[in-house]
């Protein structure tokens, strides 16, 4: 799978039908790749398979997906600096 080289991550939020729960995780895949995998799973009525930044596999049956929110995230730097 296409991994990002610039250190940015893709944020993914998947709403699960018939429940108020949603999955939220980050992946090293490019945004376009996540969109492609989601479209393939939904149109083919297959299971969506993604891997998060901790190398855990997330599986969601296409019939249970109510929405998918996909966007880039950047690493946020927190700390103290000299002025």
C-alpha contacts under 8 A as a table, 3 or more apart, distances in Angstrom:
res1	aa1	res2	aa2	distance
1	X	29	X	7.02
1	X	33	X	7.86
2	X	29	X	5.72
2	X	30	X	6.36
2	X	33	X	6.94
3	X	28	X	5.41
3	X	29	X	4.58
3	X	30	X	6.05
4	X	7	X	6.40
4	X	8	X	6.69
4	X	9	X	7.27
4	X	28	X	5.74
4	X	29	X	5.87
4	X	30	X	5.64
5	X	8	X	7.71
7	X	74	X	7.66
7	X	75	X	7.70
8	X	28	X	7.36
8	X	72	X	6.94
8	X	73	X	6.00
8	X	74	X	5.01
8	X	75	X	6.66
9	X	26	X	6.18
9	X	27	X	5.72
9	X	28	X	5.05
9	X	29	X	7.15
9	X	30	X	7.63
9	X	72	X	5.95
9	X	73	X	5.29
9	X	74	X	6.36
9	X	75	X	7.84
10	X	26	X	5.50
10	X	27	X	5.29
10	X	28	X	6.24
10	X	29	X	6.53
10	X	30	X	6.53
10	X	31	X	5.91
10	X	70	X	6.92
10	X	71	X	5.59
10	X	72	X	4.44
10	X	73	X	5.69
11	X	24	X	7.44
11	X	25	X	6.03
11	X	26	X	4.48
11	X	27	X	6.53
11	X	69	X	7.95
11	X	70	X	5.74
11	X	71	X	5.22
11	X	72	X	5.82
11	X	73	X	6.10
12	X	23	X	7.81
12	X	24	X	5.70
12	X	25	X	5.50
12	X	26	X	5.92
12	X	27	X	7.47
12	X	68	X	7.07
12	X	69	X	5.78
12	X	70	X	4.78
12	X	71	X	6.77
13	X	22	X	6.75
13	X	23	X	5.49
13	X	24	X	4.36
13	X	25	X	6.66
13	X	68	X	5.67
13	X	69	X	4.96
13	X	70	X	6.55
14	X	22	X	5.44
14	X	23	X	5.05
14	X	24	X	6.52
14	X	65	X	6.77
14	X	66	X	7.46
14	X	67	X	5.80
14	X	68	X	4.51
14	X	69	X	6.41
15	X	20	X	7.79
15	X	21	X	6.62
15	X	22	X	4.41
15	X	23	X	6.55
15	X	65	X	5.96
15	X	66	X	5.22
15	X	67	X	5.06
15	X	68	X	6.33
16	X	19	X	6.05
16	X	20	X	7.18
16	X	21	X	6.07
16	X	22	X	5.58
16	X	23	X	7.71
16	X	64	X	5.47
16	X	65	X	5.08
16	X	66	X	5.51
16	X	67	X	7.48
17	X	20	X	7.68
17	X	64	X	5.07
17	X	65	X	5.83
17	X	66	X	5.02
18	X	64	X	7.86
25	X	52	X	6.35
26	X	52	X	5.51
26	X	53	X	5.92
27	X	50	X	7.83
27	X	51	X	6.24
27	X	52	X	4.33
27	X	53	X	4.84
28	X	52	X	7.04
28	X	53	X	5.90
29	X	33	X	6.40
29	X	34	X	6.58
30	X	33	X	5.25
30	X	34	X	6.48
31	X	34	X	5.19
31	X	35	X	6.28
31	X	70	X	6.96
31	X	71	X	6.68
31	X	72	X	6.84
32	X	35	X	5.10
32	X	36	X	6.15
33	X	36	X	5.01
33	X	37	X	6.15
34	X	37	X	5.17
34	X	38	X	6.10
34	X	50	X	7.84
34	X	70	X	7.76
35	X	38	X	5.12
35	X	39	X	6.09
35	X	70	X	7.60
36	X	39	X	5.16
36	X	40	X	6.12
37	X	40	X	5.15
37	X	41	X	6.17
37	X	48	X	6.92
37	X	49	X	7.80
38	X	41	X	5.19
38	X	42	X	6.15
38	X	48	X	6.20
39	X	42	X	5.22
39	X	43	X	5.97
40	X	43	X	5.43
40	X	44	X	5.82
40	X	46	X	7.73
41	X	44	X	5.27
41	X	45	X	5.63
41	X	46	X	4.62
41	X	47	X	5.79
41	X	48	X	5.27
41	X	62	X	5.95
42	X	45	X	5.03
42	X	46	X	6.47
42	X	48	X	7.79
42	X	62	X	5.14
42	X	63	X	7.63
43	X	46	X	7.85
45	X	61	X	7.75
45	X	62	X	5.37
45	X	63	X	6.74
46	X	61	X	6.29
46	X	62	X	5.53
47	X	59	X	6.33
47	X	60	X	5.47
47	X	61	X	4.16
47	X	62	X	5.35
48	X	58	X	7.87
48	X	59	X	5.59
48	X	60	X	5.11
48	X	61	X	6.07
48	X	62	X	6.32
49	X	57	X	6.83
49	X	58	X	5.70
49	X	59	X	4.70
49	X	60	X	6.72
50	X	57	X	5.78
50	X	58	X	5.22
50	X	59	X	6.69
51	X	54	X	7.84
51	X	55	X	5.58
51	X	56	X	5.41
51	X	57	X	4.47
51	X	58	X	5.94
52	X	55	X	5.30
52	X	56	X	5.45
52	X	57	X	6.57
52	X	58	X	7.37
53	X	56	X	7.40
60	X	64	X	6.97
60	X	65	X	7.19
61	X	64	X	5.55
61	X	65	X	6.98
62	X	65	X	5.44
65	X	68	X	7.39
